Amino acid sequence: MKVMVVGGAGYVGAHACKALAAAGHDPIVFDNLSTGHAHSVKWGPLIEGDLLQPLSLETALAATRPDAVMHFAALAYVGESMTHPDLYYRTNVTGTLNLLDAMRRAGVDRIIFSSTCATYGQPDRMPIVETTPQAPINPYGRSKLMIEQVLADYCKAFDMAAVALRYFNAAGADPDGEIGEEHDPETHLIPLVLQAAAGLSGSVRVFGQDYPTPDGTAIRDYVHVSDLADAHLRALDHLTPGRLNVFNLGNGMGTSVQQIIDRARNVTGRDIPAERAPRRPGDPPVLMADPSKARQELGWQTRHSDLDTILRTAWNWLQIQSRQA
C-alpha cells in the first residue's frame, strides 16, 4: 500500500513511516519542514509542500496516487494556541479542509488522523473513554475537535473512511536510535528532564506540588511513540467507508511528574535538579486513558510503554544527538 504521510518529517510521523516500511508499505512524506526535519525522512521520498497551498497538495496526490493518507501535520503548542488562535485554526482546520478536498479530487478516500486527548478538556472522571464528553479548553484542542467533526461529516457526505487516534502523552524514541524527539522549543516533560540530566539545561520546573495526587504532582498517561506508530499501522485495516472511528491511545496507567524525575535519576545515573513552580492555569490533576477499545478492535498492545523503556530510549536518543552535535 502507498501511504502519503502528511507531517511525516515530524516526531510521531517519522516513527509511523518506519513502521509502514517495516510492514511492507511505501510511505511518501509530505511536509513543509517548518517543525519537521528532512534527516528524519529515511523510509521513502520527501515531497516539500504546505497544507495551506492547495496546488502543492493536488500536485503531490496526482503524482503519487496513494491508497491512503496519514495526517500528522499540525501546530501543537497549547500555550501558543492561546495567544495565536488564528494560526491554529488556519493551519490545523483550514489545512485539513484543503487536504480533504484535494483527496476527494484525487480519488483518495481513506485517512487516519492524529488527534489528541486535549479534545476532552478537563473530564470529571478517570480513566477517559472515547464516549467521554469532549470539552476542550484551548484553541489547540478545539481545532482538533473541529477536524474530527469535519471528518465525521465528510465520511457521511462523501463516503470517505476515517480513523481519529486520540493520543495521550507521546514519549520515548525509536529503540534502534534512528529517530527521536526533536522539538524547538521543547515543551515535553521527559526530554526536558533528560536534558537537565545531561547538563544541557538548568533545573526542571515542576508546575504544582499541591494536586490531589499521592505525591502532589500532576499525573499523566505516557505512551511510547513506537507504540503509537503501531496503532496507525493497525488502523489501516479498520477504515470503514462512510464512518469515522475514534480510538484512545494511552498506556492506561498514570505517572506523576515526580515519579518521572525520580525514575530518570535511576535510568541515567545523574542528578536532576528540580525547582518548584506554581500550577499552570488549566492543568488538570490527572489525565489517563482507557485504551480498551483500541486493544479490542485494533488488537493493539503497548510493547514499549513501560516508563523505563520510554526513558532509556529517549536517553539513548539524546546521547546520539549530543555525539553528532
C-alpha positions as CSV (number, residue, x, y, z in Angstrom):
1,M,0.0,0.0,0.0
2,K,1.2,3.5,-0.8
3,V,0.5,5.9,2.1
4,M,1.0,9.6,2.0
5,V,2.3,10.7,5.4
6,V,1.4,14.3,5.9
7,G,3.8,15.7,8.5
8,G,6.0,12.6,8.2
9,A,9.1,14.5,9.0
10,G,7.9,15.2,12.5
11,Y,8.2,13.2,15.7
12,V,5.3,10.7,15.5
13,G,5.0,10.9,11.7
14,A,8.6,9.7,11.2
15,H,8.1,6.8,13.5
16,A,5.0,5.9,11.6
17,C,7.0,5.9,8.4
18,K,9.4,3.4,9.8
19,A,6.6,1.1,10.9
20,L,4.9,1.4,7.5
21,A,8.2,0.4,5.7
22,A,8.8,-2.4,8.1
23,A,5.3,-3.8,7.3
24,G,6.0,-3.6,3.5
25,H,4.1,-0.4,2.7
26,D,5.5,2.6,0.8
27,P,5.4,5.8,2.9
28,I,5.6,9.1,1.0
29,V,6.2,12.1,3.2
30,F,4.5,15.4,2.5
31,D,5.9,18.1,4.8
32,N,6.8,21.8,4.8
33,L,9.7,21.2,7.2
34,S,8.6,24.1,9.5
35,T,8.9,21.9,12.5
36,G,9.9,18.5,11.0
37,H,13.4,17.5,9.9
38,A,14.5,16.3,6.4
39,H,17.0,14.0,8.1
40,S,14.1,12.1,9.7
41,V,12.8,11.1,6.3
42,K,14.5,7.7,5.8
43,W,12.0,5.3,4.5
44,G,10.6,6.9,1.4
45,P,10.6,10.1,-0.7
46,L,10.0,13.6,0.7
47,I,7.8,16.0,-1.1
48,E,8.1,19.5,0.3
49,G,4.7,21.2,0.3
50,D,2.3,23.0,2.5
51,L,-1.3,22.3,3.5
52,L,-2.1,26.0,3.1
53,Q,-1.1,25.8,-0.6
54,P,-3.8,23.6,-2.2
55,L,-1.9,23.3,-5.5
56,S,1.1,21.7,-3.9
57,L,-1.3,19.1,-2.3
58,E,-3.0,18.4,-5.6
59,T,0.3,18.0,-7.4
60,A,1.6,15.6,-4.8
61,L,-1.5,13.5,-4.7
62,A,-1.7,13.3,-8.5
63,A,1.9,12.3,-8.8
64,T,1.9,9.6,-6.2
65,R,-1.7,8.3,-6.2
66,P,-1.6,7.0,-2.6
67,D,-4.0,4.3,-1.3
68,A,-4.5,6.2,2.0
69,V,-3.3,9.3,3.9
70,M,-2.0,9.6,7.4
71,H,-2.3,13.1,8.7
72,F,0.1,14.3,11.4
73,A,0.7,17.9,10.3
74,A,-0.4,20.5,12.9
75,L,0.7,23.2,15.2
76,A,0.6,21.7,18.7
77,Y,1.7,24.1,21.4
78,V,-1.1,24.7,23.8
79,G,0.3,28.0,25.2
80,E,0.9,29.4,21.7
81,S,-2.6,28.5,20.7
82,M,-3.9,30.7,23.5
83,T,-2.0,33.8,22.2
84,H,-2.2,33.0,18.5
85,P,-5.5,31.2,17.9
86,D,-5.6,32.5,14.3
87,L,-2.5,30.4,13.4
88,Y,-4.0,27.3,14.9
89,Y,-7.4,27.5,13.3
90,R,-5.9,28.4,9.9
91,T,-3.1,25.8,10.0
92,N,-4.9,22.9,11.6
93,V,-8.5,23.3,10.4
94,T,-8.1,25.1,7.1
95,G,-5.1,23.0,6.3
96,T,-7.1,19.8,6.9
97,L,-10.0,21.1,4.8
98,N,-7.6,21.7,1.9
99,L,-6.2,18.2,2.4
100,L,-9.6,16.5,2.4
101,D,-10.8,18.4,-0.7
102,A,-7.6,17.6,-2.6
103,M,-8.0,13.9,-1.6
104,R,-11.5,13.9,-3.0
105,R,-10.4,15.4,-6.3
106,A,-7.6,12.8,-6.5
107,G,-10.0,9.9,-5.7
108,V,-8.3,9.1,-2.3
109,D,-10.9,8.3,0.3
110,R,-9.1,6.9,3.3
111,I,-7.4,8.9,6.1
112,I,-6.0,8.3,9.5
113,F,-5.9,11.5,11.6
114,S,-3.6,12.3,14.5
115,S,-6.0,13.7,17.2
116,T,-5.4,14.3,20.9
117,C,-6.7,13.9,24.4
118,A,-6.8,17.7,24.5
119,T,-10.2,17.4,22.9
120,Y,-11.5,16.1,26.2
121,G,-10.5,19.2,28.2
122,Q,-10.8,18.5,32.0
123,P,-13.0,15.5,32.4
124,D,-14.7,14.7,35.7
125,R,-14.0,11.0,35.6
126,M,-10.9,8.9,35.0
127,P,-9.9,6.9,33.0
128,I,-11.1,8.6,29.9
129,V,-13.1,6.6,27.4
130,E,-14.0,7.5,23.8
131,T,-17.5,8.5,24.8
132,T,-16.3,10.9,27.5
133,P,-17.8,14.4,26.6
134,Q,-15.3,16.5,24.6
135,A,-15.0,20.0,26.0
136,P,-11.5,21.4,25.0
137,I,-10.2,24.3,27.0
138,N,-7.8,25.8,24.5
139,P,-7.7,26.6,20.8
140,Y,-5.3,23.7,20.1
141,G,-7.8,21.2,21.5
142,R,-10.7,22.9,19.8
143,S,-9.0,22.9,16.4
144,K,-8.5,19.1,16.7
145,L,-12.1,18.6,17.8
146,M,-13.3,20.7,14.8
147,I,-11.3,18.4,12.5
148,E,-12.9,15.3,14.0
149,Q,-16.3,16.8,13.3
150,V,-15.3,17.7,9.8
151,L,-14.1,14.2,9.2
152,A,-17.4,12.7,10.5
153,D,-19.3,14.9,8.1
154,Y,-17.1,14.2,5.1
155,C,-17.4,10.5,5.8
156,K,-21.2,10.7,5.8
157,A,-21.5,13.0,2.8
158,F,-18.7,11.7,0.6
159,D,-18.4,8.0,1.7
160,M,-14.9,8.6,3.0
161,A,-13.3,6.3,5.6
162,A,-11.5,7.9,8.6
163,V,-10.0,6.9,11.9
164,A,-9.1,9.5,14.5
165,L,-6.4,8.4,17.1
166,R,-6.6,10.5,20.3
167,Y,-3.1,10.4,21.7
168,F,-2.3,10.9,25.3
169,N,1.4,11.8,26.1
170,A,3.7,10.6,23.3
171,A,7.2,9.9,24.7
172,G,10.4,7.9,24.1
173,A,12.3,7.4,20.9
174,D,13.0,4.7,18.3
175,P,14.6,1.7,20.1
176,D,17.1,1.4,17.2
177,G,18.2,5.0,17.8
178,E,17.4,6.1,14.2
179,I,14.9,8.8,15.0
180,G,13.6,10.6,18.1
181,E,12.1,13.7,19.6
182,E,13.5,17.0,18.2
183,H,11.2,19.9,19.1
184,D,12.3,23.5,19.2
185,P,11.3,24.8,21.6
186,E,11.0,21.7,23.6
187,T,8.0,21.7,26.0
188,H,7.5,18.0,26.8
189,L,8.4,16.8,30.3
190,I,10.6,13.8,29.6
191,P,13.0,15.4,27.2
192,L,13.3,18.4,29.5
193,V,14.1,16.1,32.4
194,L,16.7,14.2,30.4
195,Q,18.3,17.5,29.1
196,A,18.7,18.5,32.7
197,A,20.3,15.2,33.5
198,A,22.7,15.7,30.6
199,G,23.7,19.1,31.8
200,L,22.2,20.7,28.7
201,S,19.8,22.9,30.6
202,G,19.2,24.1,34.1
203,S,16.7,22.6,36.6
204,V,13.4,21.1,35.7
205,R,10.4,23.2,36.7
206,V,7.7,21.2,38.5
207,F,4.4,23.1,38.0
208,G,2.3,22.5,41.1
209,Q,3.1,20.3,44.1
210,D,-0.4,20.6,45.8
211,Y,-2.5,18.5,43.4
212,P,-4.8,15.8,45.0
213,T,-2.4,13.1,43.9
214,P,-0.2,10.7,46.0
215,D,2.9,13.0,45.7
216,G,1.2,16.3,44.9
217,T,2.4,16.5,41.3
218,A,0.3,16.1,38.2
219,I,-0.3,12.6,36.7
220,R,-0.3,11.9,33.0
221,D,-0.5,8.9,30.7
222,Y,2.7,8.3,28.7
223,V,2.7,6.1,25.6
224,H,5.8,5.2,23.6
225,V,6.0,6.8,20.2
226,S,6.7,3.4,18.6
227,D,3.5,2.0,20.1
228,L,1.7,5.0,18.6
229,A,3.2,4.2,15.2
230,D,2.0,0.6,15.5
231,A,-1.6,1.8,16.2
232,H,-1.5,3.8,13.0
233,L,-0.4,0.7,11.1
234,R,-3.3,-1.3,12.5
235,A,-5.8,1.4,11.8
236,L,-5.2,1.0,8.1
237,D,-7.2,-2.2,8.4
238,H,-10.1,-0.6,10.2
239,L,-11.2,2.1,7.8
240,T,-14.9,1.8,7.1
241,P,-16.5,3.8,4.2
242,G,-19.0,6.3,5.4
243,R,-17.7,6.3,9.0
244,L,-15.3,8.0,11.4
245,N,-14.0,5.7,14.1
246,V,-12.1,7.0,17.1
247,F,-9.6,5.4,19.5
248,N,-7.8,6.5,22.6
249,L,-4.1,5.7,22.6
250,G,-2.6,5.6,26.0
251,N,-0.8,3.3,28.4
252,G,-3.8,3.1,30.7
253,M,-1.5,3.9,33.6
254,G,-0.8,7.2,35.3
255,T,2.7,8.5,36.1
256,S,3.3,11.6,38.1
257,V,5.9,14.3,37.4
258,Q,7.8,13.4,40.5
259,Q,7.9,9.7,39.6
260,I,9.4,10.6,36.2
261,I,12.1,12.7,37.7
262,D,12.9,10.0,40.3
263,R,13.0,7.2,37.7
264,A,15.0,9.3,35.3
265,R,17.7,9.7,38.0
266,N,17.9,5.9,38.3
267,V,18.0,5.3,34.5
268,T,20.6,8.0,33.8
269,G,22.6,7.7,36.9
270,R,22.7,11.5,37.0
271,D,21.4,14.2,39.4
272,I,18.4,16.1,38.1
273,P,17.8,19.4,39.8
274,A,14.2,20.4,40.1
275,E,12.6,23.6,41.2
276,R,9.1,24.3,42.3
277,A,6.8,26.4,40.3
278,P,3.1,27.4,40.6
279,R,0.4,25.4,38.9
280,R,-0.3,26.4,35.3
281,P,-3.8,27.5,34.6
282,G,-5.9,24.8,33.0
283,D,-3.6,21.9,34.1
284,P,-5.9,19.1,35.5
285,P,-4.5,16.9,38.3
286,V,-4.9,13.7,36.4
287,L,-5.3,12.7,32.7
288,M,-5.4,8.9,32.0
289,A,-6.7,6.9,29.1
290,D,-8.8,3.8,28.9
291,P,-7.3,2.2,25.8
292,S,-9.7,-0.9,25.9
293,K,-11.3,-0.1,22.6
294,A,-8.0,0.1,20.7
295,R,-7.0,-3.2,22.3
296,Q,-10.2,-5.0,21.4
297,E,-10.8,-3.6,17.9
298,L,-7.3,-2.9,16.6
299,G,-5.6,-5.7,18.5
300,W,-3.2,-3.0,19.8
301,Q,-0.9,-3.7,22.7
302,T,1.7,-1.4,24.1
303,R,5.1,-3.1,23.9
304,H,7.5,-0.2,24.8
305,S,5.4,2.0,27.1
306,D,6.7,1.0,30.5
307,L,8.4,4.0,32.0
308,D,11.9,2.5,32.0
309,T,11.8,1.7,28.3
310,I,10.5,5.2,27.5
311,L,13.3,6.8,29.5
312,R,16.0,4.5,28.2
313,T,15.1,5.1,24.5
314,A,14.8,8.8,25.0
315,W,18.1,9.0,26.9
316,N,19.9,6.9,24.2
317,W,18.5,9.3,21.5
318,L,19.7,12.4,23.4
319,Q,23.2,10.9,23.7
320,I,23.2,10.1,20.0
321,Q,22.2,13.7,19.2
322,S,24.9,15.0,21.6
323,R,27.6,13.0,19.9
324,Q,26.5,14.3,16.5
325,A,26.4,17.9,17.5
